[in-house]
Amino acid sequence: MLGCQAQRPGGCAAAQADELRALSGLAAEAAEILFEMAAMHDASEVARDMLEKAAQLQAQLRGMIGDFRDGDETALAQARQHLS
């Protein structure tokens, strides 16, 4: 979140919550795609790449949750839900 220092504190928290929601959505979509690939017993290179990207999203989401400060608790709850 570049430039957050120049904004008022509430603006940073809102931007952080928006970023957390967006990343949560990506993680959820990746999980759905992986579930479908697993159901089809897909072991292709594409499936392995998707699994790697999902792991990266999960790591990034965990980092954002750890850094989350004073913001929208619903965004935090949604993000935690997508970690399982």
PyMOL commands that set and color helices and strands:
alter all, ss='L'
color gray80, all
select helices_A, chain A and resi 4-6+9-39+45-67+73-81
alter helices_A, ss='H'
color red, helices_A
deselect
rebuild
show_as cartoon
